[in-house]
Amino acid sequence: MTWRYRLVFASIVFFFLLIVVRLFYWQVVRAPELSALAQEQYGTAVNVQPQRGDIETSDGFPLATSQITYLVFANPKEIQNKNEEILSLSKYLDVGVASLSADLALDRFWVPLESGVSIEVKSEIEKLNLPGIGFSQQYERFYPEASMAAQLLGFLGKDEQGNDKGYFGLEGYYDRLLSGKEGVAVQVHDAFGRPILASMNTTSNATDGQNLILNLNRSIQFLVEKKLKEGVEKYGASSGMIGIMDPKTGGILAMASYPKFDPRDYQDYPEELYMNPFISDLYEPGSTFKPIVMSYALNQNVITPQTRCNICSGPVEVGGYAIHTWNDKYFPGTDMISVIQHSDNTGMVFVAQKLGLDNMLTGLGKFGIGSDTGIDLQGEASAALKPKDQWYAVDLATTGFGQGISVTPIELLDAIAAIANDGKRMQPEVVKAVENPDGSIVGIPPKVLDQPISPQTAKVMTEIMVNAVNKGEASFARLKGYRIAGKTGTASIPIAGHYDPTQTIASFVGFAPADNPKFVMLVILNRPTASIYGAETAAPIFFDIAKSLLEYYGIPPSGE
């Protein structure tokens, strides 16, 4: 009988293994397919949108946040008295009676009626106890400060599929980080396959977007926008922009452009206003470029502050072109300190020729001229420097005083900031830290990009720029009692192959306090009409803002 027991035992084991294999097949191999099938019978998969991350200033004010709103939808098959419901809903929704009638006449289980409905309106509709009406929570982008820092923020629009997408500025650059991860939920059906309006079963949670904490200071940004608007109007400029940076960290403290737009209603403004001109507009910087060339020449020991210019007694002929000073005044034998003080173009031709093309190209590259700064904003542009074999003698000469070369304002601001920061050039950063959905904060450390000049050269150049503020053409506007380093700029605008002397870009760049800078600032006015000179337009705006900043930082005057 032993063989019979063995046969029975073997059969039991065989059938047991067969069952185990079959269970494995259904529960493991076919599990995803069966789960999806069950899901279809149970309900319909619905994407759940996460909450978009906030954008906050360094002093804790939200510039962009997500406001809870609701989508009102209906199941027309559950509505008995449609005319009555249409009249009731029309009192609270911004949808006409005709449109509601058409929607509720559809032979569907689910029809969207209106999105972006406030919680107050939702509560009023809920009190009506209307059958077949339901609500779905949404998030709507909200800009509490309206148009403040609009070009820096960008805006939230829609992509080709109708999904939320950030465009321009921070909204565009950090779109994926702000967006978070979409979740999945199931719209539950009843036994007849009809969706149950109030029943949603979450199967995969959405991950909310991360918050951005900026270096931007709300108080400084407000001040800058106010003064910029006043300056553009006062001096009859077509537009203007201002950028302020912490030279030691590269943190952007304020960045403003005028005219601007309102990101809440971006579609009502011309598209050209969406771009941030401070990072995207190329222009010839004029005399604000002179400290960059001068400092690198000092660093390479081809000149000293006391070097005398031997070509400064009149216009300089270079490559068939006569180069004049801005006011046709000349200073024979002038030293390098006076070249910056008088903003002497012929003196800067002398410096450029002493520097030479190889040194010029190397120096410009180390200062970041001709390449992106890497600022964390969407839309940065730059104009690459010409290859060495395409430079002529006149190109070298005019580059010395900032004509014939194109930069963006952020390039110039970052380069001048290197002089204020012991010669170290920092990467400009708008975002200081990122806050995760769990509340943890990850800081973004400052990044050194290059060291174009030594700390000793930076100190010498700073003193030359302080002298320019105290004794130069903008000395009437300076703040007495403060040591401020700065330089005016009046750049002619090239039009139809030549420079129009009546059309200029007026600017002023500088930093303060000179001995321990808290900020570096660039002010630009495009085509001012009250005066074409930076000393008479951009400089007063600079010193007006600087006075408020020094008071804000609690820095008292220290003497003449």
Stockholm file with secondary structure:
# STOCKHOLM 1.0

chainA/1-560         MTWRYRLVFASIVFFFLLIVVRLFYWQVVRAPELSALAQEQYGTAVNVQPQRGDIETSDGFPLATSQITYLVFANPKEIQNKNEEILSLSKYLDVGVASLSADLALDRFWVPLESGVSIEVKSEIEKLNLPGIGFSQQYERFYPEASMAAQLLGFLGKDEQGNDKGYFGLEGYYDRLLSGKEGVAVQVHDAFGRPILASMNTTSNATDGQNLILNLNRSIQFLVEKKLKEGVEKYGASSGMIGIMDPKTGGILAMASYPKFDPRDYQDYPEELYMNPFISDLYEPGSTFKPIVMSYALNQNVITPQTRCNICSGPVEVGGYAIHTWNDKYFPGTDMISVIQHSDNTGMVFVAQKLGLDNMLTGLGKFGIGSDTGIDLQGEASAALKPKDQWYAVDLATTGFGQGISVTPIELLDAIAAIANDGKRMQPEVVKAVENPDGSIVGIPPKVLDQPISPQTAKVMTEIMVNAVNKGEASFARLKGYRIAGKTGTASIPIAGHYDPTQTIASFVGFAPADNPKFVMLVILNRPTASIYGAETAAPIFFDIAKSLLEYYGIPPSGE
#=GR chainA/1-560 SS CHHHHHHHHHHHHHHHHHHHHHHHIIIIISHHHHHHHHHHHHEEEEEECCCCCCEECTTSCEEEEEEEEEEEEECGGGCSCHHHHHHHHHTTSSSCHHHHHHHHTSSCSCEEEEEEECHHHHHHHHTTTCTTEEEEEEEEEECTTTTTTHHHHCEEEECTTSCEEEESHHHHHTHHHHHCBCEEEEEEECTTSCEEEEEEEEEECCBCCCEEEESCCHHHHHHHHHHHHHHHHHTTCSEEEEEEECTTTCBEEEEEEESCCCGGGGGGSCGGGTSCHHHHCCBCCGGGGHHHHHHHHHHTTSCCTTCBCSSTTSCEEETTEEECCTTSCCCTTCBHHHHHHTTCHHHHHHHHHHHHHHHHHHHHHHTTTTSCCCCSSBTCCCCCCCCGGGCCHHHHHHHTTTCSCCBCHHHHHHHHHHHHTTTCEECCBSEEEEECTTSCEEECCCCEEECCSCHHHHHHHHHHHHHHHHHSTTGGGCCTTCCCEEEEEEEEEEETTEEEEEEEEEEEEEEESTTSCSEEEEEEEESCSSCSCGGGTHHHHHHHHHHHHHHHTTCCCCCC
#=GC SS_cons         CHHHHHHHHHHHHHHHHHHHHHHHIIIIISHHHHHHHHHHHHEEEEEECCCCCCEECTTSCEEEEEEEEEEEEECGGGCSCHHHHHHHHHTTSSSCHHHHHHHHTSSCSCEEEEEEECHHHHHHHHTTTCTTEEEEEEEEEECTTTTTTHHHHCEEEECTTSCEEEESHHHHHTHHHHHCBCEEEEEEECTTSCEEEEEEEEEECCBCCCEEEESCCHHHHHHHHHHHHHHHHHTTCSEEEEEEECTTTCBEEEEEEESCCCGGGGGGSCGGGTSCHHHHCCBCCGGGGHHHHHHHHHHTTSCCTTCBCSSTTSCEEETTEEECCTTSCCCTTCBHHHHHHTTCHHHHHHHHHHHHHHHHHHHHHHTTTTSCCCCSSBTCCCCCCCCGGGCCHHHHHHHTTTCSCCBCHHHHHHHHHHHHTTTCEECCBSEEEEECTTSCEEECCCCEEECCSCHHHHHHHHHHHHHHHHHSTTGGGCCTTCCCEEEEEEEEEEETTEEEEEEEEEEEEEEESTTSCSEEEEEEEESCSSCSCGGGTHHHHHHHHHHHHHHHTTCCCCCC
//
